[in-house]
Amino acid sequence: MKKTKQTKNSLTKRKASVSERTAQILFTICASCTILAVASITLYLVTNGMPALFEVGITELLFGTVWKPAAADPQFGIGYVILTSMVGTTLAVLLGVPIGVLTGIFLAEVAPKRLAAIVKPAVELLAGIPSVIYGLLGVMILNPLMYKLELALFKDSATHQFTGGANLLSAVLVLAIMILPTVINMSETALRAVDPKLKSASMALGASHMETIFKVLLPAARSGIIAGVVLGIGRALGEAMAITLVSGSSVNLPLPFNSVRFLTTAIVSEMGYASDLHRQVLFTIGLVLFVFIMGINILLERAMKRRAVR
């Protein structure tokens, strides 16, 4: 009997070890595929984007403000395009993140269960709407409103170039709406993951519900909320279709009522017919966009680690 039990135990351990090794190998393969994908994308962008930097000139390409790729003497300055992406994304984040975080707080801590059961699916529905639909709604609803505002503000101006409502302000509003679902869901999830004992301890010490939310729960959920902000920034920087429809897609200084072009819209607008050096410059724009997103992720990750150490 003892030998039989020992044999069964040894077989069970062997099966467990085999399954664990198999799972470990599978996980390693999946992780390796992810690393390989990132490395392949990076290598492809570098090999296709770097030649234009040296042919056009780093200063002229990155800091030039004239974009005339089809002229007899072509010029490939993307300074305004880079600045537009930076300004537009920053404004969209400044507008969308506070609304998203506060909505996440509302769903996690304030809203009655019945109301939360209604609002939550609506937020998830926003996340599932294709970006082109946001763009179409912007063209049909937002741009006419912006055009009326533009006419009211610049009716006596002799120098303003009217955009029909397709301008930076419209693009920022659409981007802010598009990042809301990501920020809301991540904020709510992070707040719900906080140990309930922290809330109970704060309330037991005499803190009000709002004081507990803003002084205890939010700091405890900071890492998850910042992860949502990072994803929101990535969504804003990488959005193309909706912005193409509402921004006007013209290379200008990023002022609120100017038609502008983002990094993504520059690629989408011209990749279909670009060739030779023009095409290489578009790959360079993709490389710049990739560097921006990677840089933001690295900076925010380091900032989070420094705060954790403190």
Buried (B, 14 or more C-beta within 10 A) or exposed (E): EEEEEEEEEEEEEEEEEEEEEEEEEEEEEEEEEEEEEEEEEBEEBEEBBBBBBEEBEEEBBBBBBBBEBEEEEBBBBBBBBBBBBBBBBEBBBEBBBEBBBBBBBBBBBEBEEEEBEEBBEEBEEBEEBEBEEBBBBBBEEBBEEBBEBBEEEBEEEEEEEEBBBBBBBBBBBBBBBBBBBBBBBBBBBBBBEBEEEBBEEBBEEEBEEEEBBEEBBBEBBBEBBBBBBBBBBBBBBBBBBBBBBBBBBBBBEBEBBBBBBBBBBBBBBBBEEBEEBBBBBBBBBBBBBBBBBEEBBEEBEEEBEEEEEE
